[in-house]
């Protein structure tokens, strides 16, 4: 039987994942200073996992309008900006509906379905 990787078992099944991801989130886990103590828009001094730190309220308004045009519920998405393109990631089991380079009101969007796919599959299995 495999043990919890946090206890140093070299054979633990998640040890490599923890070793890779922990340094990336350590600050957010233990920080007690702003912006890490406030869920809010980054431009208002907060932090969130729902959209990239480089996104403004104006960007989010564009994403909301685009998502509505595609019948995508923004409560099930995250949004990021890479260069001049917006990327929406949709939490779903199905990955096949993903689309790239969609033009909408002078902006480019990608929709990536299947975020959190393994976890959602497992949850669905137990429903």
N, CA, C and O atoms as CSV, one atom per row, in Angstrom:
chain,resi,resn,atom,element,x,y,z
A,1,UNK,N,N,0.846,-1.190,0.000
A,1,UNK,CA,C,0.000,0.000,0.000
A,1,UNK,C,C,0.888,1.249,0.000
A,1,UNK,O,O,1.919,1.294,0.671
A,2,UNK,N,N,0.472,2.246,-0.756
A,2,UNK,CA,C,1.261,3.468,-0.852
A,2,UNK,C,C,0.870,4.419,0.278
A,2,UNK,O,O,-0.293,4.497,0.676
A,3,UNK,N,N,1.847,5.120,0.770
A,3,UNK,CA,C,1.581,6.039,1.873
A,3,UNK,C,C,1.457,7.467,1.375
A,3,UNK,O,O,1.699,7.748,0.201
A,4,UNK,N,N,1.084,8.357,2.265
A,4,UNK,CA,C,0.960,9.764,1.950
A,4,UNK,C,C,2.331,10.315,1.557
A,4,UNK,O,O,3.294,10.153,2.307
A,5,UNK,N,N,2.436,10.973,0.380
A,5,UNK,CA,C,3.742,11.464,-0.078
A,5,UNK,C,C,4.335,12.548,0.811
A,5,UNK,O,O,5.541,12.787,0.771
A,6,UNK,N,N,3.513,13.200,1.601
A,6,UNK,CA,C,4.028,14.253,2.467
A,6,UNK,C,C,4.899,13.708,3.580
A,6,UNK,O,O,5.598,14.472,4.246
A,7,UNK,N,N,4.872,12.406,3.794
A,7,UNK,CA,C,5.672,11.807,4.869
A,7,UNK,C,C,6.974,11.208,4.368
A,7,UNK,O,O,7.628,10.460,5.094
A,8,UNK,N,N,7.362,11.526,3.138
A,8,UNK,CA,C,8.696,11.196,2.657
A,8,UNK,C,C,8.906,9.806,2.089
A,8,UNK,O,O,10.051,9.414,1.866
A,9,UNK,N,N,7.870,9.060,1.851
A,9,UNK,CA,C,8.011,7.739,1.262
A,9,UNK,C,C,8.426,7.902,-0.201
A,9,UNK,O,O,7.653,8.422,-1.006
A,10,UNK,N,N,9.622,7.469,-0.546
A,10,UNK,CA,C,10.146,7.634,-1.911
A,10,UNK,C,C,9.305,6.890,-2.947
A,10,UNK,O,O,9.353,7.226,-4.131
A,11,UNK,N,N,8.534,5.885,-2.522
A,11,UNK,CA,C,7.717,5.110,-3.453
A,11,UNK,C,C,6.284,5.617,-3.552
A,11,UNK,O,O,5.468,5.028,-4.261
A,12,UNK,N,N,5.974,6.684,-2.862
A,12,UNK,CA,C,4.603,7.195,-2.859
A,12,UNK,C,C,4.180,7.592,-4.272
A,12,UNK,O,O,4.971,8.152,-5.031
A,13,UNK,N,N,2.942,7.300,-4.612
A,13,UNK,CA,C,2.493,7.512,-5.992
A,13,UNK,C,C,2.382,8.987,-6.374
A,13,UNK,O,O,2.451,9.304,-7.562
A,14,UNK,N,N,2.216,9.886,-5.430
A,14,UNK,CA,C,2.059,11.293,-5.776
A,14,UNK,C,C,3.288,12.128,-5.450
A,14,UNK,O,O,3.247,13.351,-5.580
A,15,UNK,N,N,4.359,11.507,-5.038
A,15,UNK,CA,C,5.540,12.265,-4.606
A,15,UNK,C,C,6.048,13.205,-5.696
A,15,UNK,O,O,6.345,14.367,-5.418
A,16,UNK,N,N,6.150,12.724,-6.917
A,16,UNK,CA,C,6.647,13.571,-8.006
A,16,UNK,C,C,5.736,14.762,-8.249
A,16,UNK,O,O,6.214,15.866,-8.509
A,17,UNK,N,N,4.431,14.550,-8.167
A,17,UNK,CA,C,3.477,15.638,-8.377
A,17,UNK,C,C,3.616,16.678,-7.272
A,17,UNK,O,O,3.662,17.878,-7.545
A,18,UNK,N,N,3.682,16.224,-6.043
A,18,UNK,CA,C,3.823,17.149,-4.925
A,18,UNK,C,C,5.135,17.911,-5.034
A,18,UNK,O,O,5.169,19.125,-4.831
A,19,UNK,N,N,6.206,17.212,-5.352
A,19,UNK,CA,C,7.511,17.875,-5.468
A,19,UNK,C,C,7.504,18.946,-6.556
A,19,UNK,O,O,8.179,19.967,-6.426
A,20,UNK,N,N,6.750,18.720,-7.617
A,20,UNK,CA,C,6.697,19.685,-8.706
A,20,UNK,C,C,5.756,20.852,-8.397
A,20,UNK,O,O,6.094,22.004,-8.670
A,21,UNK,N,N,4.592,20.568,-7.838
A,21,UNK,CA,C,3.580,21.599,-7.660
A,21,UNK,C,C,3.733,22.427,-6.385
A,21,UNK,O,O,3.422,23.618,-6.387
A,22,UNK,N,N,4.199,21.826,-5.317
A,22,UNK,CA,C,4.268,22.545,-4.051
A,22,UNK,C,C,5.041,23.860,-4.141
A,22,UNK,O,O,4.560,24.876,-3.638
A,23,UNK,N,N,6.222,23.877,-4.762
A,23,UNK,CA,C,6.932,25.164,-4.853
A,23,UNK,C,C,6.137,26.240,-5.592
A,23,UNK,O,O,6.324,27.431,-5.343
A,24,UNK,N,N,5.258,25.825,-6.493
A,24,UNK,CA,C,4.471,26.791,-7.262
A,24,UNK,C,C,3.338,27.416,-6.443
A,24,UNK,O,O,2.853,28.493,-6.787
A,25,UNK,N,N,2.916,26.758,-5.372
A,25,UNK,CA,C,1.783,27.266,-4.587
A,25,UNK,C,C,2.140,27.576,-3.139
A,25,UNK,O,O,1.288,28.030,-2.375
A,26,UNK,N,N,3.373,27.338,-2.760
A,26,UNK,CA,C,3.782,27.528,-1.365
A,26,UNK,C,C,3.475,28.941,-0.863
A,26,UNK,O,O,2.956,29.103,0.241
A,27,UNK,N,N,3.786,29.952,-1.655
A,27,UNK,CA,C,3.543,31.331,-1.240
A,27,UNK,C,C,2.058,31.557,-0.964
A,27,UNK,O,O,1.691,32.115,0.070
A,28,UNK,N,N,1.202,31.118,-1.896
A,28,UNK,CA,C,-0.232,31.324,-1.743
A,28,UNK,C,C,-0.792,30.580,-0.527
A,28,UNK,O,O,-1.743,31.049,0.097
A,29,UNK,N,N,-0.223,29.449,-0.193
A,29,UNK,CA,C,-0.717,28.666,0.944
A,29,UNK,C,C,-0.432,29.371,2.266
A,29,UNK,O,O,-1.293,29.404,3.144
A,30,UNK,N,N,0.757,29.929,2.417
A,30,UNK,CA,C,1.181,30.454,3.711
A,30,UNK,C,C,1.203,31.974,3.831
A,30,UNK,O,O,1.426,32.496,4.923
A,31,UNK,N,N,0.980,32.691,2.741
A,31,UNK,CA,C,1.061,34.152,2.785
A,31,UNK,C,C,-0.060,34.750,3.637
A,31,UNK,O,O,-1.206,34.304,3.577
A,32,UNK,N,N,0.281,35.743,4.412
A,32,UNK,CA,C,-0.706,36.446,5.228
A,32,UNK,C,C,-0.757,37.933,4.881
A,32,UNK,O,O,-1.381,38.717,5.596
A,33,UNK,N,N,-0.108,38.316,3.793
A,33,UNK,CA,C,-0.080,39.702,3.347
A,33,UNK,C,C,-0.882,39.840,2.054
A,33,UNK,O,O,-1.172,38.853,1.377
A,34,UNK,N,N,-1.235,41.089,1.724
A,34,UNK,CA,C,-1.910,41.342,0.453
A,34,UNK,C,C,-0.976,40.994,-0.689
A,34,UNK,O,O,0.234,41.164,-0.543
A,35,UNK,N,N,-1.467,40.526,-1.798
A,35,UNK,CA,C,-2.861,40.352,-2.176
A,35,UNK,C,C,-3.446,39.005,-1.769
A,35,UNK,O,O,-4.610,38.727,-2.059
A,36,UNK,N,N,-2.669,38.175,-1.110
A,36,UNK,CA,C,-3.072,36.796,-0.866
A,36,UNK,C,C,-4.176,36.629,0.168
A,36,UNK,O,O,-4.706,35.530,0.331
A,37,UNK,N,N,-4.526,37.687,0.858
A,37,UNK,CA,C,-5.573,37.599,1.877
A,37,UNK,C,C,-6.916,38.108,1.373
A,37,UNK,O,O,-7.884,38.125,2.133
A,38,UNK,N,N,-6.998,38.519,0.119
A,38,UNK,CA,C,-8.215,39.151,-0.392
A,38,UNK,C,C,-8.613,38.546,-1.731
A,38,UNK,O,O,-7.877,38.666,-2.711
A,39,UNK,N,N,-9.771,37.899,-1.778
A,39,UNK,CA,C,-10.311,37.461,-3.053
A,39,UNK,C,C,-10.915,38.677,-3.729
A,39,UNK,O,O,-11.830,39.307,-3.199
A,40,UNK,N,N,-10.400,38.999,-4.894
A,40,UNK,CA,C,-10.876,40.187,-5.595
A,40,UNK,C,C,-10.169,40.261,-6.945
A,40,UNK,O,O,-9.351,39.404,-7.279
A,41,UNK,N,N,-10.492,41.282,-7.702
A,41,UNK,CA,C,-9.785,41.534,-8.948
A,41,UNK,C,C,-8.339,41.910,-8.640
A,41,UNK,O,O,-8.091,42.647,-7.686
A,42,UNK,N,N,-7.387,41.426,-9.418
A,42,UNK,CA,C,-5.995,41.809,-9.181
A,42,UNK,C,C,-5.780,43.325,-9.199
A,42,UNK,O,O,-5.001,43.845,-8.400
A,43,UNK,N,N,-6.461,44.040,-10.103
A,43,UNK,CA,C,-6.273,45.490,-10.173
A,43,UNK,C,C,-6.834,46.200,-8.940
A,43,UNK,O,O,-6.543,47.373,-8.710
A,44,UNK,N,N,-7.644,45.481,-8.142
A,44,UNK,CA,C,-8.165,46.038,-6.890
A,44,UNK,C,C,-7.410,45.493,-5.681
A,44,UNK,O,O,-7.876,45.609,-4.547
A,45,UNK,N,N,-6.245,44.899,-5.927
A,45,UNK,CA,C,-5.408,44.425,-4.839
A,45,UNK,C,C,-5.737,43.042,-4.332
A,45,UNK,O,O,-5.312,42.667,-3.239
A,46,UNK,N,N,-6.475,42.288,-5.092
A,46,UNK,CA,C,-6.844,40.942,-4.663
A,46,UNK,C,C,-6.208,39.859,-5.496
A,46,UNK,O,O,-5.354,40.122,-6.343
A,47,UNK,N,N,-6.634,38.641,-5.246
A,47,UNK,CA,C,-6.125,37.478,-5.970
A,47,UNK,C,C,-7.277,36.512,-6.206
A,47,UNK,O,O,-8.212,36.443,-5.408
A,48,UNK,N,N,-7.206,35.780,-7.286
A,48,UNK,CA,C,-8.227,34.806,-7.616
A,48,UNK,C,C,-7.628,33.717,-8.487
A,48,UNK,O,O,-6.611,33.928,-9.147
A,49,UNK,N,N,-8.255,32.560,-8.487
A,49,UNK,CA,C,-7.843,31.470,-9.355
A,49,UNK,C,C,-8.736,31.342,-10.569
A,49,UNK,O,O,-8.560,30.432,-11.379
A,50,UNK,N,N,-9.707,32.256,-10.706
A,50,UNK,CA,C,-10.669,32.160,-11.793
A,50,UNK,C,C,-10.238,32.884,-13.056
A,50,UNK,O,O,-10.751,32.595,-14.137
A,51,UNK,N,N,-9.315,33.809,-12.941
A,51,UNK,CA,C,-8.813,34.486,-14.130
A,51,UNK,C,C,-7.383,34.938,-13.887
A,51,UNK,O,O,-6.951,35.137,-12.752
A,52,UNK,N,N,-6.663,35.092,-14.996
A,52,UNK,CA,C,-5.255,35.442,-14.931
A,52,UNK,C,C,-5.025,36.802,-14.293
A,52,UNK,O,O,-5.881,37.686,-14.349
A,53,UNK,N,N,-3.886,36.950,-13.702
A,53,UNK,CA,C,-3.538,38.189,-12.997
A,53,UNK,C,C,-3.372,39.369,-13.943
A,53,UNK,O,O,-3.406,40.521,-13.509
A,54,UNK,N,N,-3.193,39.095,-15.223
A,54,UNK,CA,C,-3.021,40.186,-16.184
A,54,UNK,C,C,-4.353,40.656,-16.772
A,54,UNK,O,O,-4.363,41.502,-17.667
A,55,UNK,N,N,-5.458,40.131,-16.291
A,55,UNK,CA,C,-6.761,40.508,-16.828
A,55,UNK,C,C,-7.369,41.660,-16.032
A,55,UNK,O,O,-7.302,41.699,-14.804
A,56,UNK,N,N,-7.956,42.583,-16.765
A,56,UNK,CA,C,-8.617,43.733,-16.149
A,56,UNK,C,C,-10.127,43.482,-16.115
A,56,UNK,O,O,-10.618,42.497,-16.667
A,57,UNK,N,N,-10.840,44.373,-15.469
A,57,UNK,CA,C,-12.301,44.279,-15.455
A,57,UNK,C,C,-12.864,44.406,-16.868
A,57,UNK,O,O,-13.868,43.777,-17.202
A,58,UNK,N,N,-12.216,45.216,-17.686
A,58,UNK,CA,C,-12.641,45.366,-19.084
A,58,UNK,C,C,-12.482,44.039,-19.838
A,58,UNK,O,O,-13.360,43.646,-20.607
A,59,UNK,N,N,-11.360,43.357,-19.611
A,59,UNK,CA,C,-11.155,42.041,-20.224
A,59,UNK,C,C,-12.239,41.065,-19.778
A,59,UNK,O,O,-12.772,40.306,-20.588
A,60,UNK,N,N,-12.559,41.087,-18.500
A,60,UNK,CA,C,-13.558,40.158,-17.972
A,60,UNK,C,C,-14.942,40.450,-18.529
A,60,UNK,O,O,-15.732,39.526,-18.725
A,61,UNK,N,N,-15.247,41.704,-18.785
A,61,UNK,CA,C,-16.527,42.039,-19.407
A,61,UNK,C,C,-16.598,41.445,-20.817
A,61,UNK,O,O,-17.647,40.951,-21.229
A,62,UNK,N,N,-15.488,41.492,-21.554
A,62,UNK,CA,C,-15.440,40.884,-22.888
A,62,UNK,C,C,-15.638,39.370,-22.796
A,62,UNK,O,O,-16.377,38.781,-23.585
A,63,UNK,N,N,-14.973,38.756,-21.830
A,63,UNK,CA,C,-15.089,37.310,-21.643
A,63,UNK,C,C,-16.525,36.937,-21.277
A,63,UNK,O,O,-17.065,35.963,-21.802
A,64,UNK,N,N,-17.141,37.698,-20.387
A,64,UNK,CA,C,-18.532,37.421,-20.000
A,64,UNK,C,C,-19.464,37.476,-21.205
A,64,UNK,O,O,-20.310,36.600,-21.388
A,65,UNK,N,N,-19.302,38.508,-22.020
A,65,UNK,CA,C,-20.156,38.679,-23.201
A,65,UNK,C,C,-19.931,37.541,-24.198
A,65,UNK,O,O,-20.882,37.001,-24.763
A,66,UNK,N,N,-18.663,37.185,-24.406
A,66,UNK,CA,C,-18.359,36.079,-25.314
A,66,UNK,C,C,-18.935,34.770,-24.789
A,66,UNK,O,O,-19.559,34.019,-25.539
A,67,UNK,N,N,-18.730,34.495,-23.510
A,67,UNK,CA,C,-19.234,33.250,-22.923
A,67,UNK,C,C,-20.749,33.153,-23.073
A,67,UNK,O,O,-21.276,32.091,-23.405
A,68,UNK,N,N,-21.439,34.246,-22.832
A,68,UNK,CA,C,-22.899,34.255,-22.990
A,68,UNK,C,C,-23.291,33.943,-24.435
A,68,UNK,O,O,-24.272,33.238,-24.672
A,69,UNK,N,N,-22.534,34.461,-25.394
A,69,UNK,CA,C,-22.838,34.215,-26.806
A,69,UNK,C,C,-22.635,32.746,-27.184
A,69,UNK,O,O,-23.202,32.262,-28.164
A,70,UNK,N,N,-21.816,32.043,-26.390
A,70,UNK,CA,C,-21.521,30.637,-26.660
A,70,UNK,C,C,-22.318,29.702,-25.738
A,70,UNK,O,O,-22.107,28.489,-25.746
A,71,UNK,N,N,-23.230,30.271,-24.948
A,71,UNK,CA,C,-24.007,29.509,-23.955
A,71,UNK,C,C,-23.112,28.788,-22.952
A,71,UNK,O,O,-23.372,27.642,-22.584
A,72,UNK,N,N,-22.064,29.465,-22.518
A,72,UNK,CA,C,-21.144,28.923,-21.520
A,72,UNK,C,C,-21.387,29.654,-20.205
A,72,UNK,O,O,-21.368,30.884,-20.156
A,73,UNK,N,N,-21.613,28.897,-19.156
A,73,UNK,CA,C,-21.816,29.477,-17.831
A,73,UNK,C,C,-20.455,29.854,-17.253
A,73,UNK,O,O,-19.601,28.987,-17.071
A,74,UNK,N,N,-20.245,31.130,-16.966
A,74,UNK,CA,C,-18.945,31.579,-16.467
A,74,UNK,C,C,-18.637,31.035,-15.071
A,74,UNK,O,O,-17.494,31.104,-14.619
A,75,UNK,N,N,-19.637,30.500,-14.392
A,75,UNK,CA,C,-19.381,29.919,-13.074
A,75,UNK,C,C,-18.640,28.586,-13.177
A,75,UNK,O,O,-18.204,28.040,-12.163
A,76,UNK,N,N,-18.499,28.074,-14.365
A,76,UNK,CA,C,-17.813,26.811,-14.596
A,76,UNK,C,C,-16.556,27.002,-15.439
A,76,UNK,O,O,-16.075,26.060,-16.068
A,77,UNK,N,N,-16.024,28.231,-15.450
A,77,UNK,CA,C,-14.875,28.520,-16.304
A,77,UNK,C,C,-13.787,29.266,-15.544
A,77,UNK,O,O,-13.992,29.792,-14.450
A,78,UNK,N,N,-12.632,29.285,-16.176
A,78,UNK,CA,C,-11.551,30.186,-15.782
A,78,UNK,C,C,-11.141,30.905,-17.062
A,78,UNK,O,O,-11.321,30.378,-18.159
A,79,UNK,N,N,-10.593,32.101,-16.924
A,79,UNK,CA,C,-10.243,32.894,-18.106
A,79,UNK,C,C,-8.822,33.426,-17.975
A,79,UNK,O,O,-8.386,33.839,-16.900
A,80,UNK,N,N,-8.117,33.404,-19.095
A,80,UNK,CA,C,-6.736,33.856,-19.134
A,80,UNK,C,C,-6.526,34.685,-20.395
A,80,UNK,O,O,-7.294,34.594,-21.352
A,81,UNK,N,N,-5.482,35.487,-20.376
A,81,UNK,CA,C,-5.148,36.312,-21.538
A,81,UNK,C,C,-3.699,36.031,-21.908
A,81,UNK,O,O,-2.790,36.160,-21.088
A,82,UNK,N,N,-3.506,35.641,-23.172
A,82,UNK,CA,C,-2.156,35.426,-23.696
A,82,UNK,C,C,-2.009,36.311,-24.920
A,82,UNK,O,O,-2.610,36.056,-25.963
A,83,UNK,N,N,-1.206,37.349,-24.779
A,83,UNK,CA,C,-1.063,38.304,-25.874
A,83,UNK,C,C,-2.383,38.994,-26.135
A,83,UNK,O,O,-2.941,39.632,-25.242
A,84,UNK,N,N,-2.893,38.871,-27.367
A,84,UNK,CA,C,-4.177,39.492,-27.699
A,84,UNK,C,C,-5.318,38.478,-27.740
A,84,UNK,O,O,-6.389,38.772,-28.272
A,85,UNK,N,N,-5.098,37.291,-27.184
A,85,UNK,CA,C,-6.106,36.235,-27.216
A,85,UNK,C,C,-6.584,35.908,-25.807
A,85,UNK,O,O,-5.802,35.888,-24.856
A,86,UNK,N,N,-7.891,35.650,-25.692
A,86,UNK,CA,C,-8.481,35.214,-24.434
A,86,UNK,C,C,-8.693,33.704,-24.490
A,86,UNK,O,O,-9.090,33.159,-25.520
A,87,UNK,N,N,-8.427,33.046,-23.385
A,87,UNK,CA,C,-8.581,31.598,-23.307
A,87,UNK,C,C,-9.535,31.279,-22.176
A,87,UNK,O,O,-9.302,31.649,-21.025
A,88,UNK,N,N,-10.611,30.590,-22.512
A,88,UNK,CA,C,-11.557,30.125,-21.509
A,88,UNK,C,C,-11.341,28.639,-21.308
A,88,UNK,O,O,-11.337,27.870,-22.270
A,89,UNK,N,N,-11.162,28.237,-20.069
A,89,UNK,CA,C,-11.068,26.812,-19.763
A,89,UNK,C,C,-12.358,26.436,-19.055
A,89,UNK,O,O,-12.769,27.093,-18.098
A,90,UNK,N,N,-12.992,25.375,-19.532
A,90,UNK,CA,C,-14.285,24.947,-19.011
A,90,UNK,C,C,-14.114,23.635,-18.265
A,90,UNK,O,O,-13.589,22.661,-18.807
A,91,UNK,N,N,-14.560,23.621,-17.022
A,91,UNK,CA,C,-14.526,22.393,-16.242
A,91,UNK,C,C,-15.548,21.418,-16.797
A,91,UNK,O,O,-16.749,21.680,-16.747
A,92,UNK,N,N,-15.077,20.291,-17.329
A,92,UNK,CA,C,-15.983,19.305,-17.925
A,92,UNK,C,C,-15.262,17.985,-18.105
A,92,UNK,O,O,-14.034,17.915,-18.065
A,93,UNK,N,N,-16.045,16.946,-18.303
A,93,UNK,CA,C,-15.476,15.636,-18.627
A,93,UNK,C,C,-15.124,15.590,-20.109
A,93,UNK,O,O,-14.071,15.079,-20.491
A,94,UNK,N,N,-16.002,16.122,-20.928
A,94,UNK,CA,C,-15.834,16.101,-22.385
A,94,UNK,C,C,-14.785,17.118,-22.824
A,94,UNK,O,O,-14.872,18.298,-22.483
A,95,UNK,N,N,-13.797,16.655,-23.580
A,95,UNK,CA,C,-12.754,17.529,-24.113
A,95,UNK,C,C,-12.958,17.833,-25.595
A,95,UNK,O,O,-12.250,18.668,-26.158
A,96,UNK,N,N,-13.912,17.167,-26.226
A,96,UNK,CA,C,-14.020,17.197,-27.687
A,96,UNK,C,C,-14.583,18.493,-28.246
A,96,UNK,O,O,-14.439,18.747,-29.442
A,97,UNK,N,N,-15.217,19.318,-27.427
A,97,UNK,CA,C,-15.841,20.530,-27.945
A,97,UNK,C,C,-14.889,21.726,-27.989
A,97,UNK,O,O,-15.313,22.825,-28.346
A,98,UNK,N,N,-13.635,21.543,-27.641
A,98,UNK,CA,C,-12.676,22.648,-27.621
A,98,UNK,C,C,-12.572,23.298,-29.000
A,98,UNK,O,O,-12.650,22.621,-30.025
A,99,UNK,N,N,-12.394,24.630,-29.009
A,99,UNK,CA,C,-12.301,25.391,-30.251
A,99,UNK,C,C,-11.201,26.431,-30.114
A,99,UNK,O,O,-10.909,26.894,-29.011
A,100,UNK,N,N,-10.596,26.793,-31.230
A,100,UNK,CA,C,-9.548,27.813,-31.206
A,100,UNK,C,C,-9.840,28.904,-32.224
A,100,UNK,O,O,-10.578,28.706,-33.189
A,101,UNK,N,N,-9.240,30.053,-31.980
A,101,UNK,CA,C,-9.293,31.200,-32.888
A,101,UNK,C,C,-10.710,31.608,-33.286
A,101,UNK,O,O,-11.005,31.794,-34.467
A,102,UNK,N,N,-11.575,31.743,-32.295
A,102,UNK,CA,C,-12.936,32.218,-32.534
A,102,UNK,C,C,-12.903,33.747,-32.494
A,102,UNK,O,O,-12.417,34.333,-31.526
A,103,UNK,N,N,-13.414,34.385,-33.535
A,103,UNK,CA,C,-13.487,35.847,-33.593
A,103,UNK,C,C,-14.811,36.290,-32.990
A,103,UNK,O,O,-15.867,35.770,-33.350
A,104,UNK,N,N,-14.756,37.256,-32.069
A,104,UNK,CA,C,-15.970,37.794,-31.472
A,104,UNK,C,C,-15.742,39.261,-31.126
A,104,UNK,O,O,-14.905,39.593,-30.287
A,105,UNK,N,N,-16.488,40.119,-31.776
A,105,UNK,CA,C,-16.414,41.565,-31.542
A,105,UNK,C,C,-14.974,42.095,-31.541
A,105,UNK,O,O,-14.585,42.872,-30.669
A,106,UNK,N,N,-14.199,41.659,-32.532
A,106,UNK,CA,C,-12.839,42.151,-32.703
A,106,UNK,C,C,-11.802,41.517,-31.791
A,106,UNK,O,O,-10.661,41.975,-31.739
A,107,UNK,N,N,-12.187,40.461,-31.067
A,107,UNK,CA,C,-11.253,39.765,-30.174
A,107,UNK,C,C,-11.184,38.294,-30.548
A,107,UNK,O,O,-12.122,37.738,-31.119
A,108,UNK,N,N,-10.056,37.674,-30.217
A,108,UNK,CA,C,-9.876,36.243,-30.463
A,108,UNK,C,C,-10.044,35.481,-29.156
A,108,UNK,O,O,-9.598,35.915,-28.095
A,109,UNK,N,N,-10.707,34.323,-29.269
A,109,UNK,CA,C,-10.951,33.479,-28.106
A,109,UNK,C,C,-10.646,32.031,-28.440
A,109,UNK,O,O,-10.870,31.577,-29.562
A,110,UNK,N,N,-10.137,31.320,-27.460
A,110,UNK,CA,C,-10.042,29.862,-27.497
A,110,UNK,C,C,-10.921,29.344,-26.374
A,110,UNK,O,O,-10.996,29.949,-25.305
A,111,UNK,N,N,-11.587,28.224,-26.620
A,111,UNK,CA,C,-12.354,27.553,-25.575
A,111,UNK,C,C,-11.737,26.177,-25.402
A,111,UNK,O,O,-11.657,25.400,-26.353
A,112,UNK,N,N,-11.308,25.883,-24.205
A,112,UNK,CA,C,-10.689,24.594,-23.909
A,112,UNK,C,C,-11.555,23.851,-22.894
A,112,UNK,O,O,-11.601,24.203,-21.715
A,113,UNK,N,N,-12.235,22.822,-23.379
A,113,UNK,CA,C,-13.063,21.997,-22.504
A,113,UNK,C,C,-12.208,20.898,-21.880
A,113,UNK,O,O,-11.163,20.529,-22.415
A,114,UNK,N,N,-12.657,20.393,-20.764
A,114,UNK,CA,C,-11.995,19.259,-20.130
A,114,UNK,C,C,-11.105,19.614,-18.965
A,114,UNK,O,O,-10.379,18.755,-18.464
A,115,UNK,N,N,-11.140,20.884,-18.511
A,115,UNK,CA,C,-10.343,21.223,-17.336
A,115,UNK,C,C,-10.894,20.434,-16.149
A,115,UNK,O,O,-12.108,20.327,-15.971
A,116,UNK,N,N,-10.014,19.901,-15.363
A,116,UNK,CA,C,-10.352,19.066,-14.200
A,116,UNK,C,C,-11.014,17.755,-14.612
A,116,UNK,O,O,-11.716,17.137,-13.812
A,117,UNK,N,N,-10.796,17.331,-15.847
A,117,UNK,CA,C,-11.393,16.117,-16.388
A,117,UNK,C,C,-11.228,14.895,-15.479
A,117,UNK,O,O,-12.225,14.231,-15.195
A,118,UNK,N,N,-10.026,14.568,-15.012
A,118,UNK,CA,C,-9.879,13.352,-14.206
A,118,UNK,C,C,-10.700,13.398,-12.910
A,118,UNK,O,O,-11.262,12.389,-12.483
A,119,UNK,N,N,-10.758,14.571,-12.303
A,119,UNK,CA,C,-11.487,14.700,-11.040
A,119,UNK,C,C,-12.990,14.622,-11.268
A,119,UNK,O,O,-13.714,14.010,-10.483
A,120,UNK,N,N,-13.452,15.244,-12.344
A,120,UNK,CA,C,-14.872,15.213,-12.639
A,120,UNK,C,C,-15.328,13.818,-13.052
A,120,UNK,O,O,-16.435,13.396,-12.717
A,121,UNK,N,N,-14.469,13.102,-13.784
A,121,UNK,CA,C,-14.796,11.712,-14.129
A,121,UNK,C,C,-14.987,10.874,-12.874
A,121,UNK,O,O,-15.931,10.092,-12.763
A,122,UNK,N,N,-14.070,11.058,-11.937
A,122,UNK,CA,C,-14.157,10.286,-10.701
A,122,UNK,C,C,-15.403,10.657,-9.911
A,122,UNK,O,O,-16.081,9.779,-9.375
A,123,UNK,N,N,-15.712,11.945,-9.832
A,123,UNK,CA,C,-16.937,12.366,-9.137
A,123,UNK,C,C,-18.169,11.781,-9.799
A,123,UNK,O,O,-19.074,11.286,-9.127
A,124,UNK,N,N,-18.199,11.843,-11.134
A,124,UNK,CA,C,-19.346,11.320,-11.872
A,124,UNK,C,C,-19.497,9.817,-11.654
A,124,UNK,O,O,-20.616,9.308,-11.579
A,125,UNK,N,N,-18.405,9.125,-11.554
A,125,UNK,CA,C,-18.435,7.675,-11.326
A,125,UNK,C,C,-19.210,7.342,-10.051
A,125,UNK,O,O,-19.933,6.346,-10.008
A,126,UNK,N,N,-19.065,8.159,-9.027
A,126,UNK,CA,C,-19.688,7.881,-7.742
A,126,UNK,C,C,-21.096,8.471,-7.602
A,126,UNK,O,O,-21.721,8.332,-6.550
A,127,UNK,N,N,-21.595,9.122,-8.646
A,127,UNK,CA,C,-22.947,9.700,-8.577
A,127,UNK,C,C,-23.973,8.615,-8.749
A,127,UNK,O,O,-25.173,8.889,-8.723
